[in-house]
Amino acid sequence: MSVQFSKVCSLILLEHFGEIVEKVGTDLFQWGPKPLTLIASSTKLSIDKVKQSLCVLLQYGLASFAAAKNGRIAEYSLLPEKVFSLLRYPRYLYLIKTKFGVEAEMLVEEFLRSGYDSASKVILRAASRLKETRPGSEGGSNFPLLRDKFVLLVNKQFLVRCPSPSENTDGKASAVPNLTAEKTQLHLPPTLNIKSLTLLQEGETADAGDIGVYWSVNFDRFHQDFRDQIIVSSVSRRIDESASEIFRLLLQLMYIRTEPWARSSNYIPYSELRDTLRKKDPQSPILLHLEQYLKIIEADSTCFLTRVGDSGGGQFCINMYKIFEALTWTCIENIIVERFGSKAARIFRLVKARKHIEQEKIQKIAMIPAREAKQLTYRLLHENFLQLQEIRKSMANNAGPNKMFFLFHIDLEEVARMVLDFSYKALYNAMTRRAHESDENRRLIEKKQRIDSIALNMTEQGATPDQLQEIEEMMAPPEVDLLNKVKNRVQKLSEAELHLEQTIFLMQLFLSYNQQ
């Protein structure tokens, strides 16, 4: 894990949970698994504060524990990828809202807020929120809908059952709990009693049918959808919407016969794709040109699809590694264009095409003046976008010194790691600047919030437009201008964070597939 990634994780923990939790999390990131006493010793915090911090980290799935070698004490570890996932919470909620509606979004939001909880408690809180947002509806009337949405989220694997402590073979509980969960139970929806939920809402004691069963968000499932969105949108940009719809169906068929994170899919028959498309929409115009679209997708340089055999229309394989390798090349080329210009990108593409090439050939083939080509090439080398390999060629008669060749080449994995590292650095800078803007203008922001609160209360009490205008004028014009500038700066920084997070996700996917 890089230093920049560590700084980003520390800042995320600081923003969400405060200084004490951040201190404990940073210590675990730097030193790895540690028992409670060593954490307290290195952080200079009391045992109680360390316990509270670890409880918070464990509650939100940001840390894990395991028995030490002696089996008597627990060692705690930070899960940095889970910490980084906190930045993606808005994307998770937007995805659920788009796919399953507002009710499902509320359920997922409650789980993200609490870390883990029982289905009945989450449904009760979501029903209370729905009652507030929809004044005409009764809280109990939303229970069947919320239960169905919860079951849908479990069936689609966006929610997963939490593991529970297991007993030893001798029936005794161990000093350090061993959390396990049966695979058959992970995505088995609970059977909830609607009448019991109604009684619980009224403050009475009842058993909804899920005592001791807890659920949490399955982030891995969200990342699968994000990955598929990247591929489908890429197909749409390179070809068209119909081609992206075909590829979306191919991805759905892939999940039937292949592990979600496999490097490449098992073969998908053409007949199965055609039948699936026909069942979805018998009148779809895509059916008439399905074969042509598949040939276009197959011929694309991104290598979205590989055909095997011709009988029955052939079979198709989705090579995830090849797809994200091509997308990573494209992303890096775009970065070079923005940082160094189109001529530098031309040199980069030339080295990519030739694998290994000398400086003189770069100048000739790229059709760039010798001095400028040399400057750009060595600038790319200095920034680690290019690598240099030295080759010694011995003379046949050994009469003179050995001749040396310097060949430029690209190590894509090394470049991707470098891009990932400075993306973390840029993200840290953007988050720090956004926090600085908010802190510097906190008084003004709080004043605006108080005025908005007063205006809202006055509106509910039936205030006239003149009275509301008078309240709005409590902020002087210079303050309004400054506040608007601050909002614009914060918004731009937030957008930059979003784009950086997407670049980071792409690089992480490529490196993950590259290591398989």
N, C-alpha and C positions, 0 to 999 in steps of 0.2 A: 504494500500500500504506500502511495506517495505522500510526501509532506503536504502537498496542496490538498489532496483528498482529506487528510487529517484535519487541516484548517477549516475546510468546508463543513465537515461533520461536527466539529466543535462549535462552529457558528450556528449550525442548525439546532443543536442541542441547547445552546444559549438562548436562541430566539423562542424556542418552544417550551423549555422546562426551567430555565433560569441558570444561575451561576453555579450552584452546588452540583446539580445533575451534570452540567457541562464539565465540571472539574473531574468528576468520577468517570464519565465517559471518555474524556481525553486520556486519562491515566490508563484505562483499559485498552484503548486504541494503541497507545505507545508501548505498553509492556506485555500485552497479551493476557492469558488467563491468570487470575490472581485470587487468592482467598480474601475474605472480608478484612482480616486484621492487616494484611499487607496493603490493601487499598487505603485503609484509614491511615496507615503509617506514611505512605508516599504522598497522599493528598493533604495531610495535616488536618483532616476533618474528624469529628467525633464519630464513634461507632454508630450512634443513632442516626446521624445525618447520612452516613454512607448506606445504612440499611434502607432509609427512606428513598435515597437516590436509586439504589438497586431495585427496590420495589417498583418504582416508576418505570425504569428501563425494562424490567421483566414484564410489567403489565402491558406495555405497548409493543412487546416483541422485539425490542431493540437490543436485548442482551440474552444470553443463555447461561446455563450453569451445568456443571458435570462434577462427578465425584473425583477428588484428587486420588493420587496413587494409593494412599493409605485407606481410602474409602470412607473416611470419617468426616471430612470437611468438604465443602463445595468450593469450586473455583469458578469465577465468573468471567465471561468473555463478552466483549461488545460485538454487535453485528453491524458493521459499517454500512453495508448495502441497505439494510433495513432503515438505518438512520437517514440515508440519502433519500429513501422512498418518501420521507415526510414532505419533500418538495413536490412530489407528484400527487398529493392528496386532491388538489383541485381537478387534475386530469382524471383521477379515478371516479370522482363524483360526476363529472361531466359525461364520462363514458356510460355510467350506469343510468343517468338521466336520459341520455339519448336512446339507449337500448331498451330500457324497461320502465321508464316513467319516473315521476316525482316521488311516488311512494317508496319505490325501491331505492332511490337516491337517499331519502331520509333514513332508511334502515342502515344503509352502508355508512352514512355520515355518523350515525349513533355508534356504530362499531369502531369507526376511526377515532371518535372522541373518547371512548371508554377503553379501547385496546382489545378487550374481550368481554363477553357477557352472555347471559342466557337469552334464548329467543324470546321468551315471554316478557322479560324486562325491556328489551329493545323495542318490541312491538308496542308495549304500553307507552313508552316515551314518544315513539313516532306517532301514535294515535293522539296523544296530548298535543303534539305540534300541529298535526293536521286539523284538530279542532280549533286551534288558534288561527290558522291560516284560512280555514273554511268555516266561518261562524255559523252557517246554516246547518252544518252536519253534526251529528252526535258522535262522541268519541267511540262508543261501542259499535256503531254501525261500520266503522272502518276496520274492525278486527278481521273479518273474513278476507278483505282485500289485502291487508298487510300480511296476513298469514300466507296467502297464496303467493305474494311477492317474495316473501322470505323463502318459501319452498322453491320457487323459481331460481332464486339466487344460489341456493344450495345445489340444486340439480345442475345448474350451469357452472358450478364449482367456483363461483366468486366468493362464497363463504365456505369455511372449512371447520370441522369440529376440532376443538382444542384437545391435546393429549391429556391424559389423567395419570396420577401416580399409580404405579403397579407394585404389587407385593412380591417379595422374594419367594423362592420355591418352598421355603419352610414356613411361609405364611406370615412372617414378621416384616414389619416396615423397616426399610433401611434408613441409615442416618441421613443420607442424601437421596431425596425422592428421584425415582427413575420414571420419567414421563413417557408414556407410550400411547399409541392409538392404533386400532385395527384399521386396515385399509378399507374394509367393507363398511366401516362406520363413519369414515371421514366425510362422505357426502350423502349420508342417509338422513333425509329430512325428519324433524321431530313431529310427533303427533300432538298437536296443541288443542286444548279444550277451550272453546270460545266462551262458554259460560263461566269457566274459572277465570278467564281473562277479565270478564266483566266484573266479577266479584273483586278481583285484585284492584281494578280501577276504582272501585267504590271504597277501597280501604279495608276490605275484609280479608280473612285468611283463606287461601285456597291453593290447590295444587294444579298448575296448568299442564302438568305432564312432562316437564323437562327439568326437574330438580337435579342439580349436579352436572348438567350438560351445558357446556360453554362453547361459544363459537367466536371466530375471528375472521378477519379479511384475508383472503388468499391472494397475496400480491403477485404471485407467479402467474396466476390466471389473467390478471390485468395486463401484465407485461406481454403475455402471448397476444392479446388483442392489440396492444400498441405495435408489436412487431408486425402483425398482419396488416394493420393500417398503413404502416410504412411501405410494405410491399405493394398493396393494392393501389395506394396513391401514386406510387412510382410507375406502375403499369398504366394507370390513367394518364399521367403526364406524358409518357413516352408513346402511347398508342391512342387509346380513347376510353370512354366510360364503359362501353360494351366489353372490351377486353378486360377491364378491371373487374367487371361483374363475373366473367368467366373464371378469372383467377381467384376471386373470393369463393366461388363454389369449389374450385380445386383444393383450396385450403381447408374447407369444411370436410371434404372427402378424405383429405390427408389425415385428419385427426382420427378417423375411423380405424385406420390400419397402421398408424405410425405414432410413436411417442412424440409429444408436442415439441420437445427441444432437440429432436434428432437432427443430425447434420444434413441428411437428405431423406426424402420421403420414400416409402415403398411405392411400387408402381400402381398408378391409377388407370383403370381401363377407360378407353374412349367411350364405350357403350354405357358405362355407369355415369359418366359425366353428362352424356346426352340425355339419359333417362331422368337424371336428377333435374336437369334444366327444364325438361318437358313437364315434369310433375309440378315444378314451381310455377311455370307459366307456359301453357300449351301454345299460346299465340305469340310467344316471344319472337321478335325478328332476329334475335341472335342465333336461334336454331338454324335458320337458313344459311348462315355464314359461319357456323361453328368451326368447320374444318379450316376455313381460310384464316380465321382469327387465331386458331391454335398454331398454324404455320407461321404467322407473323410474330406471335409471342415466342415461339421456338427459335426463330431466326434473329431475335434481338440480341445485341451484344452483351446485355446484362445477364444472359443465360438464366432467364426466369424458369425455363422449362426445357426438359430433355425428353425426346420421343424414343421409344424402344420398340422395334418391330412395326409392321404395317398391317398385319392381319386384324380384321375387325376394327380398323381405325388406329391401332397401335395402343401403347401404354405410355403414361407420362410420369416423369419423376421431377419433383420440386427439389432443387439443390439449394438449401438455405445458405450454406457456406458461400457458394458462388454468387448468390444474389447479394449478400451483405459485403462480400469482397468488392463487387462492382460498385455498390452504393458508397462504400468507404473511399474507393478511388475517386469517385465523382465529388464527394464531400471535400476531400483533401485538395483536389484541383480547384474547386471554388474558393477555398481558403487562400490558396496561392494567388489566384487572380485578384482577390481583394487586397492582399497584403503586398504583393510584388508586381502585379500587372500581368497582362496577357502574354507578353513575351516570356516571362519566367514560367508561366503555365505551359507554353509551347515547349520549352526545354524539358520540363517535368514529364510531359506526355511523350516526348521523344525518348527520354531515358527509360520510361516505362515500356515503350514498344520494343526498344532494342535490348532490353535486359542489362547489358554492359556496353558502355560506349566511351570512347576517348574524347578529350576536350576538343581536339581539332575537328573531329567528325560532327560534334554538336554544332560548332560554328558554321560548318558547310551545309548540313542538312536542315538546320533550323532557319537558315537564311537570315541570320542576325549578325550585325557587324561584330568582328572578332573581339574587340575590347568590351563591348556591351555584353556579348554572350559570356565572356569569361567572368565579368563582374556578377552577372545574374547567377551563373552556375555556382560560383564560390559563395555567393550569398545564400543560395539554397542549401549548399553544403554546410555553411556555418550555422544555419537554422535547423539543421538535421532533417531536412526534407530529402536530401540526397546523401548517399554514403559513398566512400572512396575505397577502392580496393587496389592494393599494390601488387603487381606481378613482376617477377624477375625472370628474364629470359637469358639463359647462359649462352655464350658464344660457342660455336662449334669447335674452334681451334684454341679456345681459352687464352687467346693472345691479348685481349683487352678486357676492360671491366664489363661486368654483366649489364645488359640493357634492361631498363625498368619501364614498365607501362603503368599508367594510373587510369583505372577504369571507374567511371561513375555508374552507380546502380542504386536501386531503391529497395530497402527492406521495409515492406508494407507494415509488418507487425510493429517494428520499431517506430515508424512514423506515426502509426495509429496511437501508440502509447504516448508519444510526445504530444500529439494533438489532444489526447485525453487529459494530459497533465496541464497543458496551458488553458484548456477549457475549464478545469477545476479552478485554476488561478483566476481566470476572468470572472467565473461565477462568484468566487469569494470576494473579489473587488466590487462587483455589482451589488452583492448583498450588503457589504460593508458600507458602500456609498448610500444605498437606500436607507439603511438604519441611521446613518449620519444625517441625511436630509430630514428624516422624521424627528430625530432628537433635537436638531437645531431649531426646528419650527414647531416644537411640541406645544408651546403656549398658544400659538396661533391656531393650531389644529384643534386643541381642546376648546378654545373659545368658539370656533365654528360649530363644534359638536354640541356645546351648551346652547347656542343660539338655535340650532336645528331642533333640539329637544324642546326648547320653549315654544318654538313655532308649531311643532307637532301637537303639543298639549293645548295651545290656544286654538288650533284648528278643530280639535276634538270638542272644545268648549264653545264652538260657534263664533270665533273671532271674525271680524270684518276684514276685507282686503287691506284697508288702510292700516289697521292694527298690525297685520302681518308684515306689511311694508315697513312699518316703523321698527319692528323687531329685526328685519333684515338689515336695516340701516345702522344697527348697532356695530357693524363692522365697517370701518372706514375704507374708502376706495383703494388706498395704497395697500391695506391689509388684504383686500379681495384679490388685487393683482398679484401680490406675493404668494398668496395661498394657491392661486391658479398655476403659477409657475412651479411651485413645489409639487403640486399634483401631477403636472405634466412630466416633471423630471422623475418622480417616483414611478409613474406609469411606464415611461420609456425604460427605466431600469428593470422593472418587473417583466416587460416584454423581452428584454435582453436575457434575463434569467431563464425565461421559457425557452428561447431559441438555443441557449447554451445547454440546457437540460436535454433537449432533443438531440443535439450533437453528441453529448455524452452518452446518451442511450444507444445511439447508432454505433459509436466506437466500442461500447461495452458488448454489444451483440456480436460485432465482428470478432473481437478478441475471444469471446466465449466460444464461438464456433471454431475459431482457429486453433484453440487448445484441445478440442475434442479428438 
